[in-house]
């Protein structure tokens, strides 16, 4: 997996990593020590995706 602090390069990468984290959480394949780290990373990724979607929406509105 990528380093936890890396900024995603694009929406698709961020979305894929976020989905992987969700699968790990649902499958309970991570230990309690990693849980807070994964949740923090998921929050970062969700914010990144949300911002990219906002930017795209703004561009569409300007067409």
Buried (B, 14 or more C-beta within 10 A) or exposed (E): EEEEEEEBEEBEBBBEBBEBBEEBBEEEEEEEEEEEEBEEBBEBBBEBBEEBEEEEEEEEEEE
